[in-house]
C-alpha cells in the first residue's frame, strides 16, 4: 500500500477541492431561501475524507509510475462521482443511491444524461451543483488528456505528448503548471460565455449555470426543455459559438498563448472539426428543407447547425425533439455521436484525429496496391506516424465498438427496447446525454430505466470519458506484475 501513497494523496487533494466547491451551492441555498444544510453536510464529509487521505499519505518524493498513473486516472473519477452524489442523495428529490450516482457520474463525465424529471421545479442549489460537476469534469478531462493520457499511450493519445513531459515521474510537476494555464483559459471562456448568455436574454442564474455546462460541452440545463425553453435565436447562437470553442483542443490554446498565433488555422484537428460541422449542418439543412415545411430557410439553418454542433460535440443541448423529424436524423445523429470532437478538448467520442489518421492509413494501403514498390509514409500535423501508432488507433476503434455492442446487449437483457439500448449505449460511451426514441430521446430522460441499466450506463460513461484502456487495463493481472 505504501507504493500507492501518491495516488491516494492526489485523490485526497481532489476531494478537498470538491468539498470546497460544494460551498457554492450552500451559498445559493442561502440566497434563494432553501432551508436545509445538505451541501454543508456534504462538503464537510467530502473535505474530511480528503484531509484524512492527504494526512495519511504524506511523503516527500511524490512520483507516479505507469500503474499508479492508470490507477489515479480511474480512481479520481470514481471517487468524485461517489462523493459528488451525496447532495443528490440527501436532497428532497427522493433519489435512490443508484439514481444519485448516475446523476453525479453523468455530471463529472460531462455526459448530460439526467434522471431528474422536473428540472424547472428542482432546487436552485441542485441545479448549480449539476453545472459545477460538469464544469469540474471538463477541466479535469482537459488536464488529463494533455498531461497523463499521452504518457500512457492510450489509443493514439501519445501524439499529443508535450515537450518536457516524457516520463511518468514528471506528471505531477507538469500537471501543476498546465492546470494553472488551462484554468485561466477555461475560466476566461466560461466568463465570456456567461456574459454573452446574459446579454442574449438569460437571467444571471441561468447564464452562470449554462455557461459552465456549455464550455464543458456537458449539456446539463436548468430546464427540462433545455435550451429550447428560451425560444431565443440569440441564445442558440451563443451556445453554438462557445460549444465550438470548448470542442477545440486546449493544447492549441496553450500554443496560442505561448506565441503560435496561427495554430487555429493550421491544426489538422481543428480543420477537421470545421469541415465535419459544415458538411453535417448542410446535409441536415437540406433534409429539413425537403421535409420540414413548418419553418423558413433561416430557421431550418439555425436548427440544423445547433443540433449538429450539440450532438457532434457531445453537449446534448436540444431545442426540439429531433426524433420526430424522421429516420434519417436518427441514423445521422447516431453516427455523429461516435465521431466526437477534438482530443484535448472537453468533448468525447472516438475523436476526429483518429478518423483522420485511419482515413490516411486506408488511402496509403490503396496506394500500395496501385504502386507495390512505392514507399509511402503517413504524416499528421507534420509528424511522421509509425505503424505501431496506427495499430493502437485501429485497436482503440475496434474496442470502442466492441464495448458499445456489449453495453447495448446488457441493456437489452435488462428489458430495454432496441432503439433505447443502442442509443443509450452510444450516448453513454460517447458522453452525449440524450439518446434516441421515446424513452431517453430529447423529450424524455433516464428516470424510468431499471437500476441495473443505470449502473451499466454509468460504467459506459466512465469508460468513454477515460478513453477505455485507462480503465480496462486495471482488470489485467499481468499489468500489475510489470
C-alpha positions in Angstrom: 0.0 0.0 0.0 2.9 2.3 0.6 3.7 2.3 -3.1 0.4 4.0 -3.7 0.7 6.9 -1.3 1.0 9.4 -4.1 -2.2 8.1 -5.7 -4.3 8.4 -2.5 -2.7 11.7 -1.7 -3.8 13.1 -5.1 -7.3 11.7 -4.6 -7.4 13.4 -1.2 -6.5 16.7 -2.7 -9.2 16.3 -5.3 -11.8 15.6 -2.6 -10.8 18.7 -0.7 -11.3 20.7 -3.8 -14.6 19.1 -4.4 -15.7 19.8 -0.9 -14.7 23.5 -1.3 -16.9 23.7 -4.5 -19.8 22.3 -2.5 -19.9 25.5 -0.6 -21.0 27.4 -3.7 -24.5 25.7 -3.8 -24.6 26.2 0.0 -24.5 30.0 -0.6 -27.0 29.6 -3.4 -29.3 27.9 -0.8 -28.9 31.0 1.4 -29.7 33.4 -1.5 -32.8 31.5 -2.6 -34.1 30.7 0.9 -33.7 26.9 0.7 -33.9 25.8 4.3 -31.7 22.7 4.6 -28.0 22.0 5.1 -27.3 19.2 2.6 -24.4 20.9 0.9 -22.8 22.0 4.2 -23.1 18.4 5.4 -21.8 17.0 2.0 -18.9 19.5 1.9 -17.9 18.6 5.5 -17.9 14.8 4.8 -16.1 15.2 1.5 -13.4 17.5 2.8 -12.9 15.3 5.9 -12.3 12.3 3.8 -9.9 14.3 1.6 -7.9 15.6 4.6 -7.8 12.1 6.0 -6.3 10.7 2.7 -3.8 13.6 2.5 -2.6 13.3 6.1 -2.3 9.5 5.9 -0.3 9.5 2.7 2.2 12.3 3.2 5.7 11.6 1.7 8.4 13.9 0.5 9.1 12.5 -3.0 5.8 12.3 -4.9 6.3 10.2 -8.0 4.0 8.1 -10.2 4.9 5.0 -12.2 2.8 3.7 -15.1 0.5 1.5 -13.0 -0.1 4.3 -10.4 -0.9 6.8 -13.2 -3.6 4.5 -14.6 -5.0 3.8 -11.1 -5.1 7.6 -10.3 -6.9 8.4 -13.5 -9.8 5.9 -12.8 -9.9 6.3 -9.0 -10.1 10.1 -9.3 -13.3 10.0 -11.5 -14.9 7.2 -9.4 -14.2 9.0 -6.0 -15.5 12.3 -7.3 -18.6 10.7 -8.7 -19.2 8.9 -5.4 -18.8 11.9 -3.2 -20.5 14.2 -5.7 -23.7 12.1 -5.5 -24.1 12.9 -1.7 -26.1 16.1 -2.3 -28.5 14.4 -4.6 -28.9 11.6 -2.1 -29.7 14.0 0.7 -31.9 16.3 -1.3 -35.7 16.4 -1.3 -35.8 14.8 -4.8 -36.2 11.3 -3.3 -33.4 9.8 -5.4 -32.0 6.4 -4.6 -28.3 5.8 -4.4 -28.2 4.4 -7.9 -30.0 7.5 -9.3 -27.8 9.8 -7.4 -24.6 8.1 -8.5 -25.9 8.1 -12.1 -26.6 11.8 -12.0 -23.2 12.5 -10.4 -21.3 10.3 -12.9 -23.2 11.9 -15.8 -22.1 15.3 -14.5 -18.4 14.7 -13.8 -18.0 12.8 -17.1 -19.8 15.7 -18.9 -22.3 13.3 -20.4 -25.5 15.2 -19.6 -27.9 12.3 -19.1 -30.3 13.0 -16.3 -32.9 11.2 -14.1 -34.4 14.4 -12.7 -37.9 14.6 -14.3 -38.9 18.2 -13.4 -35.8 20.4 -13.6 -38.0 23.5 -13.7 -39.1 22.8 -10.1 -35.8 21.5 -8.8 -33.9 23.5 -6.1 -31.5 26.1 -7.4 -28.7 24.6 -5.3 -29.1 21.2 -7.0 -29.2 22.8 -10.5 -26.0 24.8 -9.9 -24.3 21.7 -8.4 -25.0 19.8 -11.6 -23.4 22.6 -13.6 -20.4 22.7 -11.3 -19.9 18.9 -11.6 -19.8 19.3 -15.4 -17.5 22.3 -15.2 -15.0 20.5 -13.0 -15.3 17.4 -15.2 -14.5 19.5 -18.3 -11.3 21.0 -16.9 -10.3 17.6 -15.4 -10.6 15.9 -18.8 -8.5 18.6 -20.5 -5.7 18.3 -18.0 -5.8 14.5 -18.1 -5.8 14.5 -21.9 -2.8 16.8 -22.1 -0.6 15.5 -19.3 -1.5 11.9 -18.4 -3.1 10.1 -21.3 -0.3 10.9 -23.8 2.2 9.2 -21.4 0.0 6.1 -21.1 0.0 5.5 -24.9 -3.8 5.2 -24.8 -5.4 4.8 -28.3 -3.0 7.2 -30.1 -3.1 10.0 -27.4 0.7 9.8 -27.3 0.6 12.1 -30.4 -0.3 15.0 -28.1 2.6 14.5 -25.7 4.1 17.8 -24.7 7.7 18.7 -24.6 9.4 18.1 -21.2 6.8 15.6 -20.0 8.1 12.4 -21.5 8.2 10.3 -18.3 5.6 9.5 -15.7 7.8 10.9 -13.0 7.3 14.4 -14.4 3.5 14.1 -14.5 2.8 15.9 -11.2 5.1 18.9 -11.8 3.9 19.3 -15.3 0.2 18.9 -14.3 0.5 21.8 -11.8 2.0 24.1 -14.5 -0.6 23.1 -17.2 -3.5 23.2 -14.8 -2.8 26.8 -13.9 -2.7 28.0 -17.6 -5.6 25.8 -18.6 -7.7 27.1 -15.6 -7.1 30.7 -16.7 -8.2 30.0 -20.3 -11.1 27.8 -19.2 -12.3 30.4 -16.7 -12.0 33.2 -19.2 -14.1 31.3 -21.8 -16.7 30.5 -19.1 -17.0 34.1 -18.0 -17.2 35.3 -21.7 -19.9 32.7 -22.3 -21.9 33.7 -19.2 -21.8 37.4 -20.1 -22.9 36.5 -23.6 -25.8 34.5 -22.4 -26.9 37.3 -20.1 -26.7 39.8 -22.9 -28.7 37.5 -25.1 -31.6 37.3 -22.6 -30.9 34.8 -19.8 -31.2 35.8 -16.2 -28.0 35.8 -14.1 -28.6 32.3 -12.5 -29.3 30.6 -15.9 -26.4 32.3 -17.6 -23.9 31.2 -15.0 -25.2 27.6 -14.9 -25.4 27.3 -18.7 -22.0 28.9 -19.3 -20.4 26.2 -17.2 -22.2 23.3 -19.0 -21.6 24.9 -22.4 -17.8 25.2 -22.1 -17.7 21.8 -20.6 -19.8 20.5 -23.5 -21.9 18.8 -20.9 -25.4 19.8 -21.6 -27.0 20.0 -18.2 -29.7 22.7 -18.3 -31.8 24.3 -15.6 -34.9 23.4 -17.5 -36.4 20.1 -18.7 -36.8 21.7 -22.2 -33.1 22.5 -22.3 -32.1 25.5 -24.5 -35.5 25.1 -26.2 -37.1 26.6 -23.1 -35.9 30.0 -24.0 -37.1 30.1 -27.7 -34.4 32.6 -28.3 -32.2 32.5 -31.5 -29.6 34.7 -29.9 -29.1 32.3 -27.0 -28.8 29.4 -29.5 -26.1 31.3 -31.5 -24.2 31.9 -28.3 -24.4 28.2 -27.5 -23.1 27.3 -30.9 -20.1 29.6 -30.7 -19.0 28.5 -27.2 -19.7 24.8 -27.8 -17.3 25.0 -30.8 -14.7 26.8 -28.6 -15.0 24.1 -26.0 -14.7 21.4 -28.7 -11.3 22.7 -29.8 -8.1 21.1 -28.4 -6.9 23.2 -25.5 -3.3 22.4 -26.4 -4.0 24.8 -29.3 -4.9 27.5 -26.8 -1.7 26.8 -24.9 0.3 27.1 -28.1 -1.5 30.3 -29.0 -0.8 31.8 -25.5 2.9 30.9 -26.0 3.2 32.7 -29.3 1.9 30.5 -32.1 -0.8 32.8 -33.4 -1.6 30.7 -36.5 -2.2 27.4 -34.6 -6.0 27.6 -35.1 -5.6 27.8 -38.9 -3.0 25.0 -39.3 -4.0 22.4 -36.7 -5.4 19.3 -38.5 -7.9 18.5 -35.8 -9.5 22.0 -35.8 -9.7 22.0 -39.6 -11.3 18.5 -39.5 -13.8 19.7 -36.9 -14.9 22.7 -39.0 -15.2 20.6 -42.2 -17.4 18.0 -40.4 -19.6 20.7 -38.8 -20.1 22.5 -42.1 -20.8 19.3 -44.2 -23.1 17.8 -41.5 -25.0 21.0 -41.0 -25.5 21.4 -44.7 -26.8 17.8 -45.0 -29.2 18.3 -42.2 -30.3 21.7 -43.6 -31.1 20.1 -47.0 -33.0 17.3 -45.3 -35.1 19.8 -43.2 -35.8 22.0 -46.3 -37.2 19.0 -48.1 -39.1 17.5 -45.1 -39.8 20.4 -42.7 -42.2 23.0 -44.3 -43.1 24.5 -40.9 -40.0 26.8 -40.8 -38.3 29.1 -43.3 -34.8 28.7 -44.6 -33.1 30.7 -41.9 -34.9 28.8 -39.1 -34.1 25.5 -40.6 -30.4 26.5 -41.0 -30.2 27.6 -37.3 -31.9 24.4 -36.1 -29.6 22.3 -38.3 -26.4 24.0 -37.1 -27.4 23.9 -33.5 -28.3 20.3 -33.3 -25.3 19.1 -35.3 -22.9 21.1 -33.1 -24.7 19.9 -29.9 -24.6 16.2 -30.9 -21.1 16.1 -32.5 -19.6 17.8 -29.5 -21.5 15.6 -27.1 -23.1 18.6 -25.4 -26.6 17.3 -25.8 -28.5 20.6 -25.6 -31.8 20.3 -27.5 -34.2 22.9 -28.9 -36.7 20.4 -30.4 -37.4 16.7 -30.5 -35.3 15.6 -33.5 -36.6 12.1 -33.1 -39.8 13.3 -34.7 -38.1 14.5 -37.9 -37.9 11.1 -39.5 -35.5 8.1 -39.7 -32.5 9.9 -41.4 -31.8 12.3 -38.5 -31.8 9.3 -36.0 -29.2 7.4 -38.0 -27.2 10.5 -38.8 -27.0 11.8 -35.2 -26.1 8.3 -34.0 -23.1 8.5 -36.5 -22.1 11.9 -35.2 -22.2 10.6 -31.6 -19.4 8.2 -32.4 -17.2 10.8 -34.1 -17.0 13.4 -31.2 -14.8 16.4 -31.1 -11.1 17.1 -30.8 -8.6 15.3 -28.5 -7.6 17.5 -25.6 -11.0 19.3 -25.5 -14.0 18.8 -23.3 -15.7 16.6 -25.9 -15.7 12.8 -26.1 -16.4 10.2 -28.7 -13.8 8.4 -30.8 -12.2 11.8 -31.7 -11.6 13.4 -35.0 -7.9 12.8 -35.2 -8.4 9.0 -35.1 -10.7 9.1 -38.1 -8.3 11.4 -39.9 -5.3 9.1 -39.3 -7.4 6.0 -40.1 -8.5 7.6 -43.4 -4.9 8.3 -44.3 -3.9 4.8 -43.5 -6.6 3.4 -45.8 -5.6 5.7 -48.6 -2.0 4.6 -48.0 -3.0 1.0 -48.3 -4.7 1.7 -51.6 -1.6 3.4 -52.9 0.5 0.4 -52.1 -1.9 -1.8 -54.1 -1.5 0.5 -57.1 2.3 1.0 -56.6 3.6 -2.2 -55.0 7.2 -0.9 -54.9 6.4 2.6 -53.7 7.3 3.9 -50.3 4.6 5.9 -48.6 4.6 7.5 -45.1 1.8 8.9 -43.1 2.1 12.3 -41.5 -0.2 14.1 -39.1 0.5 17.8 -38.2 3.9 17.4 -39.9 4.8 14.4 -37.7 5.5 11.0 -39.2 3.2 8.3 -37.9 4.6 4.9 -37.0 2.9 1.6 -37.7 2.7 0.9 -34.0 0.8 4.2 -33.5 -1.7 3.3 -36.3 -2.3 -0.1 -34.9 -3.1 1.4 -31.5 -5.7 3.6 -33.1 -7.2 0.7 -35.0 -7.3 -1.3 -31.8 -9.0 1.6 -29.9 -11.7 1.9 -32.5 -12.3 -1.8 -32.6 -12.5 -2.0 -28.8 -14.8 1.1 -28.8 -17.4 -0.5 -31.0 -17.0 -3.9 -29.2 -17.8 -2.3 -25.8 -20.6 -0.4 -27.4 -22.3 -3.6 -28.6 -21.6 -5.3 -25.2 -23.3 -2.4 -23.3 -26.2 -2.4 -25.8 -26.6 -6.2 -25.3 -26.6 -5.8 -21.5 -29.3 -3.1 -21.7 -31.4 -5.3 -24.0 -31.1 -8.1 -21.4 -32.4 -5.7 -18.8 -35.6 -5.3 -20.9 -34.9 -2.1 -22.9 -36.1 -1.9 -26.5 -33.8 -2.0 -29.5 -33.6 1.8 -30.1 -33.2 2.6 -26.4 -30.5 0.0 -26.0 -28.4 1.1 -29.0 -28.8 4.8 -28.5 -28.3 4.6 -24.7 -25.1 2.7 -25.2 -23.9 5.1 -27.8 -24.9 8.1 -25.7 -23.1 6.8 -22.6 -19.8 5.7 -24.2 -19.7 8.9 -26.3 -20.8 11.0 -23.3 -23.5 12.8 -25.3 -26.5 12.8 -23.0 -29.9 12.5 -24.7 -30.4 9.2 -26.7 -32.9 8.4 -29.4 -36.5 7.2 -29.2 -39.4 7.9 -26.8 -37.8 6.8 -23.6 -34.4 8.6 -23.5 -34.8 10.8 -26.5 -34.7 14.6 -26.5 -38.2 14.8 -24.9 -37.5 12.1 -22.3 -34.9 11.2 -19.7 -33.3 8.2 -17.9 -35.5 8.1 -14.8 -37.7 5.2 -15.9 -34.8 2.8 -16.7 -34.1 -0.1 -14.3 -31.3 0.3 -11.8 -29.1 -2.3 -13.5 -29.3 -0.3 -16.8 -28.4 2.9 -15.0 -25.3 1.2 -13.5 -24.3 -0.2 -16.9 -24.7 3.3 -18.4 -22.6 4.8 -15.6 -19.9 2.3 -16.4 -20.2 3.3 -20.1 -19.8 7.0 -19.2 -16.6 6.3 -17.2 -15.1 4.1 -20.0 -15.9 6.6 -22.7 -14.6 9.6 -20.6 -11.3 7.9 -19.7 -10.5 6.6 -23.2 -11.4 2.9 -22.5 -8.0 1.5 -21.9 -7.2 3.7 -18.8 -10.0 1.6 -17.1 -9.8 -1.7 -18.8 -6.1 -2.2 -18.2 -6.7 -2.3 -14.4 -8.5 -5.6 -14.8 -5.5 -7.4 -16.3 -3.4 -9.1 -13.5 -0.4 -9.2 -15.8 -0.4 -5.4 -15.9 0.2 -5.2 -12.2 3.1 -7.6 -12.3 5.2 -5.5 -14.7 
